[in-house]
Amino acid sequence: MHLDGAAQNEVLSNTKVSLAQANPKSLTKFFNDFVEISLGGEKGNYSRTQAEFVMKDFFRKYPPTGFELIHQGASKEGVKYAIGQYSHSKGSFRVYILIKQFKGNYLIDTLNFSEE
């Protein structure tokens, strides 16, 4: 299976900028129709619209001071993942991003924030 690296990189670079700038509208542009979001142990499946509100609330509680990608890779099945660090004034979160292919597009399937 051939993976479109450019499309995946576009998703990751958009995610990186959106997290660093606390921009929920831009972030959810690359979400699947339903996305699993885990924030500090609270996990839920949300529609793209709901996810935008969830992220807006998260950004309000934890305004970012920075975001950097630490590691990225892919499974044999073509699932792309990235691990990053989301910094805020009171600490940081380890961010796990899972990207899968849906109908020919690479979209974020899972976004997991765990406090470090």
DSSP file (Angstrom, degrees, kcal/mol; ACC not computed):
  #  RESIDUE AA STRUCTURE BP1 BP2  ACC     N-H-->O    O-->H-N    N-H-->O    O-->H-N    TCO  KAPPA ALPHA  PHI   PSI    X-CA   Y-CA   Z-CA
    1    1 A M              0   0    0      0, 0.0     2,-0.4     0, 0.0    77,-0.0   0.000 360.0 360.0 360.0 124.7    0.0    0.0    0.0
    2    2 A H        -     0   0    0      2,-0.0     2,-0.4     1,-0.0     0, 0.0  -0.702 360.0-147.4 -86.4 130.1    1.5    3.3   -1.0
    3    3 A L        -     0   0    0     -2,-0.4     2,-1.3     1,-0.0     3,-0.1  -0.822  12.3-131.2-100.5 135.2    1.2    6.1    1.5
    4    4 A D     >  -     0   0    0     -2,-0.4     4,-1.9     1,-0.2     3,-0.2  -0.698  24.3-175.3 -84.7  94.1    0.8    9.7    0.4
    5    5 A G  H  > S+     0   0    0     -2,-1.3     4,-2.8     1,-0.2     5,-0.2   0.840  78.7  57.0 -60.8 -36.6    3.4   11.4    2.5
    6    6 A A  H  > S+     0   0    0      2,-0.2     4,-2.0     1,-0.2    -1,-0.2   0.918 107.5  47.3 -63.9 -43.2    2.5   14.9    1.4
    7    7 A A  H  > S+     0   0    0      2,-0.2     4,-1.8     1,-0.2    -1,-0.2   0.908 114.1  47.5 -65.3 -41.6   -1.1   14.5    2.5
    8    8 A Q  H  X S+     0   0    0     -4,-1.9     4,-2.4     1,-0.2    -2,-0.2   0.915 111.1  50.9 -64.7 -42.7   -0.1   13.1    5.9
    9    9 A N  H  X S+     0   0    0     -4,-2.8     4,-3.1     1,-0.2     5,-0.2   0.857 106.5  55.2 -64.4 -34.3    2.5   15.9    6.4
   10   10 A E  H  X S+     0   0    0     -4,-2.0     4,-2.3     2,-0.2    -1,-0.2   0.918 108.5  48.4 -63.0 -42.9   -0.2   18.5    5.6
   11   11 A V  H  X S+     0   0    0     -4,-1.8     4,-2.3     2,-0.2    -2,-0.2   0.938 115.5  44.4 -61.6 -47.1   -2.4   17.0    8.3
   12   12 A L  H  X S+     0   0    0     -4,-2.4     4,-2.7     2,-0.2    -2,-0.2   0.904 113.3  48.5 -67.7 -41.5    0.5   17.0   10.8
   13   13 A S  H  X S+     0   0    0     -4,-3.1     4,-2.2     2,-0.2    -1,-0.2   0.901 113.4  48.2 -67.9 -37.3    1.8   20.5   10.0
   14   14 A N  H  X S+     0   0    0     -4,-2.3     4,-2.8    -5,-0.2    -2,-0.2   0.912 112.6  49.3 -63.5 -42.8   -1.8   21.9   10.2
   15   15 A T  H  X S+     0   0    0     -4,-2.3     4,-2.6    -5,-0.2     5,-0.3   0.917 109.9  51.2 -63.1 -44.0   -2.2   20.1   13.6
   16   16 A K  H  X S+     0   0    0     -4,-2.7     4,-2.1     2,-0.2    -2,-0.2   0.939 114.8  41.6 -59.4 -49.4    1.1   21.5   14.9
   17   17 A V  H  X S+     0   0    0     -4,-2.2     4,-2.1     2,-0.2    -2,-0.2   0.914 114.2  52.3 -65.3 -43.8    0.2   25.1   14.0
   18   18 A S  H  <>S+     0   0    0     -4,-2.8     5,-2.6     1,-0.2     4,-0.4   0.890 112.1  45.2 -62.7 -40.3   -3.4   24.8   15.2
   19   19 A L  H ><5S+     0   0    0     -4,-2.6     3,-0.7     3,-0.2    -1,-0.2   0.910 113.2  49.9 -68.7 -42.0   -2.3   23.4   18.6
   20   20 A A  H 3<5S+     0   0    0     -4,-2.1    -2,-0.2    -5,-0.3    -1,-0.2   0.834 118.5  39.2 -65.2 -32.0    0.4   26.1   19.0
   21   21 A Q  T 3<5S-     0   0    0     -4,-2.1    -1,-0.2    -5,-0.2    -2,-0.2   0.383 106.8-123.9 -99.3   3.0   -2.1   28.8   18.1
   22   22 A A  T < 5 +     0   0    0     -3,-0.7    -3,-0.2    -4,-0.4    -4,-0.1   0.941  54.5 157.0  52.7  52.8   -5.1   27.4   20.0
   23   23 A N     >< +     0   0    0     -5,-2.6     4,-2.2     1,-0.2    -1,-0.2  -0.824  19.9 177.4-113.0  91.8   -7.2   27.4   16.8
   24   24 A P  H  > S+     0   0    0      0, 0.0     4,-2.5     0, 0.0    -1,-0.2   0.854  79.5  55.2 -65.0 -34.6  -10.0   24.8   17.2
   25   25 A K  H  > S+     0   0    0      1,-0.2     4,-0.6     2,-0.2    -2,-0.1   0.923 112.4  42.2 -65.1 -44.0  -11.6   25.6   13.8
   26   26 A S  H >4 S+     0   0    0      1,-0.2     3,-0.6     2,-0.2     4,-0.4   0.884 114.1  53.1 -68.0 -39.2   -8.4   25.0   11.9
   27   27 A L  H >< S+     0   0    0     -4,-2.2     3,-1.3     1,-0.2    -2,-0.2   0.927 107.1  49.8 -62.3 -47.0   -7.6   21.9   14.0
   28   28 A T  H >< S+     0   0    0     -4,-2.5     3,-1.8     1,-0.3    -1,-0.2   0.603  87.7  85.3 -74.1  -9.9  -10.9   20.2   13.4
   29   29 A K  T << S+     0   0    0     -4,-0.6    -1,-0.3    -3,-0.6    -2,-0.2   0.824  97.3  40.7 -57.0 -31.9  -10.6   20.8    9.6
   30   30 A F  T <  S+     0   0    0     -3,-1.3    78,-3.5    -4,-0.4    -1,-0.3   0.136  91.8 115.3-106.4  19.2   -8.6   17.5    9.4
   31   31 A F  E <   -a  108   0A   0     -3,-1.8    78,-0.2    76,-0.2     4,-0.1  -0.605  69.6-114.9 -83.3 149.1  -10.7   15.5   11.9
   32   32 A N  E     -     0   0A   0     76,-2.4    -1,-0.1    -2,-0.2     3,-0.1  -0.249  43.7 -91.0 -66.6 169.8  -12.6   12.5   10.7
   33   33 A D  E    S+     0   0A   0      1,-0.2    15,-1.3    14,-0.1     2,-0.4   0.885 121.0  23.9 -53.8 -39.8  -16.4   12.7   10.9
   34   34 A F  E    S- B   0  47A   0     13,-0.2     2,-0.4    14,-0.1    13,-0.2  -0.993  80.3-173.5-126.1 138.2  -16.1   11.3   14.4
   35   35 A V  E     - B   0  46A   0     11,-2.7    11,-2.8    -2,-0.4     2,-0.6  -0.977  23.1-129.3-134.0 142.6  -13.0   11.6   16.5
   36   36 A E  E     -aB 110  45A   0     73,-2.5    75,-2.7    -2,-0.4     2,-0.5  -0.819  28.1-173.9 -91.2 124.0  -11.9   10.1   19.8
   37   37 A I  E     -aB 111  44A   0      7,-2.8     7,-2.0    -2,-0.6     2,-0.5  -0.979   7.2-171.3-121.1 129.3  -10.5   12.8   22.1
   38   38 A S  E     -aB 112  43A   0     73,-2.6    75,-3.8    -2,-0.5     2,-0.6  -0.978   2.3-175.9-120.7 120.7   -9.0   12.0   25.4
   39   39 A L  E >  S-aB 113  42A   0      3,-2.7     3,-1.7    -2,-0.5    75,-0.2  -0.922  73.2 -32.0-120.8 105.3   -8.2   14.9   27.8
   40   40 A G  T 3  S-     0   0    0     73,-2.7    74,-0.2    -2,-0.6    -1,-0.1   0.861 127.8 -41.1  55.8  39.2   -6.4   13.9   31.0
   41   41 A G  T 3  S+     0   0    0     72,-0.5     2,-0.7     1,-0.2    -1,-0.3   0.156 112.5 114.6  97.4 -19.4   -8.1   10.5   31.2
   42   42 A E  E <   -B   39   0A   0     -3,-1.7    -3,-2.7     2,-0.0     2,-0.4  -0.784  49.0-170.2 -88.0 116.3  -11.6   11.7   30.1
   43   43 A K  E     +B   38   0A   0     -2,-0.7     2,-0.3    -5,-0.2    -5,-0.2  -0.845  12.9 159.5-112.9 142.1  -12.3   10.0   26.8
   44   44 A G  E     -B   37   0A   0     -7,-2.0    -7,-2.8    -2,-0.4     2,-0.5  -0.993  36.6-126.3-154.4 156.1  -15.1   10.6   24.3
   45   45 A N  E     -B   36   0A   0     -2,-0.3     2,-0.3    -9,-0.2    -9,-0.2  -0.923  38.8-177.9-102.4 127.4  -16.1   10.2   20.7
   46   46 A Y  E     -B   35   0A   0    -11,-2.8   -11,-2.7    -2,-0.5     2,-0.1  -0.920  29.1-118.7-129.3 148.4  -17.2   13.4   19.2
   47   47 A S  E  >  -B   34   0A   0     -2,-0.3     4,-3.0   -13,-0.2   -13,-0.2  -0.361  45.8-100.5 -70.0 166.1  -18.6   14.6   15.9
   48   48 A R  H  > S+     0   0    0    -15,-1.3     4,-1.6     1,-0.2    -1,-0.1   0.898 125.4  49.4 -57.7 -41.2  -16.4   17.2   14.2
   49   49 A T  H  > S+     0   0    0      2,-0.2     4,-1.3     1,-0.2    -1,-0.2   0.929 113.0  45.5 -65.2 -46.5  -18.7   20.0   15.4
   50   50 A Q  H  > S+     0   0    0      1,-0.2     4,-2.4     2,-0.2     3,-0.3   0.910 109.6  56.5 -61.6 -41.8  -18.7   18.7   19.0
   51   51 A A  H  X S+     0   0    0     -4,-3.0     4,-2.7     1,-0.2     5,-0.2   0.853 101.0  57.5 -60.2 -35.8  -14.9   18.2   18.9
   52   52 A E  H  X S+     0   0    0     -4,-1.6     4,-2.1     1,-0.2    -1,-0.2   0.912 109.4  44.6 -62.2 -41.5  -14.4   21.9   17.9
   53   53 A F  H  X S+     0   0    0     -4,-1.3     4,-2.3    -3,-0.3    -2,-0.2   0.886 111.8  52.8 -68.7 -39.0  -16.3   22.9   21.2
   54   54 A V  H  X S+     0   0    0     -4,-2.4     4,-2.1     1,-0.2    -2,-0.2   0.924 113.4  43.6 -60.9 -45.0  -14.3   20.4   23.2
   55   55 A M  H  X S+     0   0    0     -4,-2.7     4,-2.9     2,-0.2     5,-0.2   0.864 110.0  55.5 -71.0 -35.7  -11.0   21.8   21.9
   56   56 A K  H  X S+     0   0    0     -4,-2.1     4,-1.7    -5,-0.2    -1,-0.2   0.923 110.7  46.0 -60.5 -43.5  -12.1   25.4   22.3
   57   57 A D  H  X S+     0   0    0     -4,-2.3     4,-2.1     2,-0.2    -2,-0.2   0.902 112.0  51.2 -65.1 -42.4  -12.8   24.6   26.0
   58   58 A F  H  X S+     0   0    0     -4,-2.1     4,-2.8     1,-0.2    -2,-0.2   0.934 110.0  48.9 -60.5 -47.2   -9.5   22.9   26.4
   59   59 A F  H  < S+     0   0    0     -4,-2.9    -1,-0.2     1,-0.2    -2,-0.2   0.842 109.6  52.9 -63.1 -33.2   -7.6   25.8   24.8
   60   60 A R  H  < S+     0   0    0     -4,-1.7    -1,-0.2    -5,-0.2    -2,-0.2   0.900 114.8  40.9 -68.2 -39.8   -9.4   28.2   27.2
   61   61 A K  H  < S+     0   0    0     -4,-2.1    -2,-0.2     1,-0.2    -1,-0.2   0.863 130.7  26.3 -73.6 -37.0   -8.4   26.1   30.2
   62   62 A Y  S  < S-     0   0    0     -4,-2.8    -1,-0.2    -5,-0.2    -2,-0.1  -0.634  77.4-164.0-129.7  72.0   -4.8   25.5   29.0
   63   63 A P        -     0   0    0      0, 0.0    26,-0.7     0, 0.0    -3,-0.1  -0.369  31.4-112.5 -58.9 131.9   -3.7   28.3   26.7
   64   64 A P  E     -C   88   0A   0      0, 0.0    24,-0.3     0, 0.0     3,-0.1  -0.351  31.8-177.0 -72.6 143.7   -0.7   27.0   24.8
   65   65 A T  E    S-     0   0A   0     22,-3.2     2,-0.3     1,-0.4    23,-0.2   0.434  76.4 -28.2-106.0  -8.9    2.8   28.4   25.3
   66   66 A G  E     -C   87   0A   0     21,-1.3    21,-2.8   -47,-0.1    -1,-0.4  -0.891  49.3-147.8 171.6 161.9    4.1   26.0   22.6
   67   67 A F  E     +C   86   0A   0     -2,-0.3     2,-0.4    19,-0.2    19,-0.2  -0.968  17.5 176.7-147.0 133.0    3.7   22.7   20.7
   68   68 A E  E     -C   85   0A   0     17,-1.8    17,-2.7    -2,-0.3     2,-0.4  -0.999  29.1-125.3-138.0 143.4    6.4   20.5   19.2
   69   69 A L  E     +C   84   0A   0     -2,-0.4    15,-0.3    15,-0.2     3,-0.1  -0.713  25.6 178.6 -82.1 131.4    6.3   17.2   17.5
   70   70 A I  E     +     0   0A   0     13,-3.2     2,-0.3    -2,-0.4    14,-0.2   0.791  62.9   0.9-101.2 -38.7    8.7   14.8   19.2
   71   71 A H  E     -C   83   0A   0     12,-2.0    12,-3.2     2,-0.0    -1,-0.4  -0.997  56.9-177.4-152.6 146.1    8.2   11.6   17.2
   72   72 A Q  E     +C   82   0A   0     -2,-0.3     2,-0.3    10,-0.2    10,-0.2  -0.994  16.0 140.7-146.0 153.8    6.3   10.3   14.2
   73   73 A G  E     -C   81   0A   0      8,-2.4     8,-2.7    -2,-0.3     2,-0.3  -0.919  33.3-117.5-167.1-171.3    5.9    7.0   12.4
   74   74 A A  E     -C   80   0A   0     -2,-0.3     6,-0.2     6,-0.2     2,-0.1  -0.996  18.0-126.6-147.9 148.0    3.5    4.6   10.7
   75   75 A S    >   -     0   0    0      4,-2.6     3,-1.7    -2,-0.3     6,-0.0  -0.383  37.8-102.5 -84.3 170.3    2.3    1.0   11.3
   76   76 A K  T 3  S+     0   0    0      1,-0.3    -1,-0.1     2,-0.1     0, 0.0   0.801 123.1  60.9 -62.3 -28.4    2.5   -1.7    8.6
   77   77 A E  T 3  S-     0   0    0      2,-0.1    -1,-0.3     1,-0.1     3,-0.1   0.506 122.9-105.6 -78.2  -3.9   -1.2   -1.1    8.0
   78   78 A G    <   +     0   0    0     -3,-1.7     2,-0.5     1,-0.3    -2,-0.1   0.591  70.0 147.0  91.5  10.4   -0.5    2.5    7.0
   79   79 A V        -     0   0    0     21,-0.1    -4,-2.6    19,-0.0     2,-0.3  -0.712  36.8-149.1 -81.1 125.6   -1.8    4.1   10.2
   80   80 A K  E     -CD  74  99A   0     19,-2.3    19,-3.6    -2,-0.5     2,-0.3  -0.732  17.6-178.4 -96.7 142.5    0.3    7.2   10.8
   81   81 A Y  E     -CD  73  98A   0     -8,-2.7    -8,-2.4    -2,-0.3     2,-0.3  -0.965   9.5-170.0-138.0 157.5    0.9    8.5   14.3
   82   82 A A  E     -CD  72  97A   0     15,-2.2    15,-3.1    -2,-0.3     2,-0.4  -0.994   9.8-152.6-144.5 148.7    2.7   11.4   16.0
   83   83 A I  E     +CD  71  96A   0    -12,-3.2   -13,-3.2    -2,-0.3   -12,-2.0  -0.986  25.4 166.1-122.3 131.6    3.7   12.2   19.5
   84   84 A G  E     -CD  69  95A   0     11,-2.8    11,-3.0    -2,-0.4     2,-0.5  -0.821  33.8-118.6-136.8 175.7    4.1   15.8   20.6
   85   85 A Q  E     -CD  68  94A   0    -17,-2.7   -17,-1.8    -2,-0.3     2,-0.7  -0.979  17.8-161.7-124.0 121.4    4.4   18.0   23.6
   86   86 A Y  E     -CD  67  93A   0      7,-2.8     7,-2.7    -2,-0.5     2,-0.4  -0.900  15.1-160.3-102.4 113.6    1.7   20.7   24.3
   87   87 A S  E     +CD  66  92A   0    -21,-2.8   -22,-3.2    -2,-0.7   -21,-1.3  -0.757  15.1 170.0 -99.1 141.5    3.1   23.2   26.7
   88   88 A H  E >   -CD  64  91A   0      3,-2.9     3,-1.6    -2,-0.4   -26,-0.1  -0.872  51.0 -89.3-139.4 174.0    1.0   25.6   28.8
   89   89 A S  T 3  S+     0   0    0    -26,-0.7     3,-0.1    -2,-0.3   -27,-0.1   0.735 124.4  42.2 -62.0 -23.7    1.7   28.0   31.7
   90   90 A K  T 3  S-     0   0    0      1,-0.1     2,-0.3     0, 0.0    -1,-0.3   0.416 128.4 -63.7-103.8   2.2    1.1   25.3   34.4
   91   91 A G  E <   -D   88   0A   0     -3,-1.6    -3,-2.9     2,-0.0     2,-0.3  -0.986  61.2 -75.0 155.2-145.2    2.8   22.4   32.7
   92   92 A S  E     -D   87   0A   0     -2,-0.3    24,-2.3    -5,-0.2     2,-0.4  -0.989  19.5-139.5-154.2 161.0    2.5   20.2   29.6
   93   93 A F  E     -DE  86 115A   0     -7,-2.7    -7,-2.8    -2,-0.3     2,-0.5  -0.948  19.9-130.3-119.9 141.8    0.6   17.4   28.0
   94   94 A R  E     -DE  85 114A   0     20,-3.4    20,-2.6    -2,-0.4     2,-0.5  -0.824  30.7-152.9 -84.3 129.7    2.0   14.5   26.0
   95   95 A V  E     -DE  84 113A   0    -11,-3.0   -11,-2.8    -2,-0.5     2,-0.5  -0.932  11.8-166.4-114.9 125.3   -0.1   14.5   22.8
   96   96 A Y  E     -DE  83 112A   0     16,-2.6    16,-2.5    -2,-0.5     2,-0.5  -0.949   8.0-168.9-110.2 122.9   -0.7   11.3   20.8
   97   97 A I  E     -DE  82 111A   0    -15,-3.1   -15,-2.2    -2,-0.5     2,-0.5  -0.956   3.9-165.3-117.9 125.0   -2.2   11.9   17.3
   98   98 A L  E     -DE  81 110A   0     12,-2.4    11,-3.1    -2,-0.5    12,-1.4  -0.949   5.9-168.7-112.9 124.7   -3.5    9.0   15.2
   99   99 A I  E     +DE  80 108A   0    -19,-3.6   -19,-2.3    -2,-0.5     2,-0.3  -0.953   8.3 176.4-117.8 127.0   -4.1    9.6   11.5
  100  100 A K  E     - E   0 107A   0      7,-2.4     7,-2.8    -2,-0.5     2,-0.6  -0.849  33.5-106.9-124.7 162.5   -6.0    7.1    9.3
  101  101 A Q  E     + E   0 106A   0     -2,-0.3     2,-0.4     5,-0.2     5,-0.2  -0.798  35.6 179.5 -92.4 125.6   -7.0    7.1    5.7
  102  102 A F  E >  S- E   0 105A   0      3,-3.5     3,-2.5    -2,-0.6    -2,-0.0  -0.987  70.3 -22.1-127.3 120.9  -10.8    7.6    5.2
  103  103 A K  T 3  S-     0   0    0     -2,-0.4    -1,-0.1     1,-0.3     3,-0.1   0.865 129.2 -48.1  48.9  41.9  -12.2    7.7    1.7
  104  104 A G  T 3  S+     0   0    0      1,-0.2     2,-0.4     0, 0.0    -1,-0.3   0.367 120.2 103.8  85.1  -5.9   -8.8    8.6    0.2
  105  105 A N  E <   - E   0 102A   0     -3,-2.5    -3,-3.5   -98,-0.0     2,-0.6  -0.867  69.2-128.7-111.0 144.4   -8.1   11.4    2.7
  106  106 A Y  E     + E   0 101A   0     -2,-0.4     2,-0.3    -5,-0.2    -5,-0.2  -0.809  40.2 169.6 -88.7 124.0   -5.8   11.3    5.7
  107  107 A L  E     - E   0 100A   0     -7,-2.8    -7,-2.4    -2,-0.6     2,-0.4  -0.939  40.8 -98.3-136.2 154.9   -7.7   12.5    8.8
  108  108 A I  E     +aE  31  99A   0    -78,-3.5   -76,-2.4    -2,-0.3    -9,-0.2  -0.601  37.1 172.2 -74.6 126.3   -7.2   12.6   12.5
  109  109 A D  E     +     0   0A   0    -11,-3.1   -73,-2.5    -2,-0.4     2,-0.4   0.730  66.1  23.5-103.0 -34.1   -8.9    9.7   14.2
  110  110 A T  E     -aE  36  98A   0    -12,-1.4   -12,-2.4   -75,-0.2     2,-0.4  -0.999  53.3-175.8-140.2 138.2   -7.6   10.0   17.7
  111  111 A L  E     -aE  37  97A   0    -75,-2.7   -73,-2.6    -2,-0.4     2,-0.5  -0.967  13.8-176.7-133.4 115.4   -6.3   12.9   19.8
  112  112 A N  E     -aE  38  96A   0    -16,-2.5   -16,-2.6    -2,-0.4     2,-0.5  -0.958   8.3-171.0-123.6 119.8   -5.0   12.0   23.2
  113  113 A F  E     +aE  39  95A   0    -75,-3.8   -73,-2.7    -2,-0.5   -72,-0.5  -0.939   9.2 178.0-107.8 120.7   -3.7   14.5   25.8
  114  114 A S  E     - E   0  94A   0    -20,-2.6   -20,-3.4    -2,-0.5     2,-0.0  -0.989  31.7-115.1-124.9 133.5   -2.1   13.1   28.9
  115  115 A E  E       E   0  93A   0     -2,-0.4   -22,-0.2   -22,-0.2   -24,-0.0  -0.348 360.0 360.0 -65.9 140.1   -0.6   15.3   31.6
  116  116 A E              0   0    0    -24,-2.3    -1,-0.1    -2,-0.0   -23,-0.1   0.416 360.0 360.0 -95.7 360.0    3.2   14.9   32.0
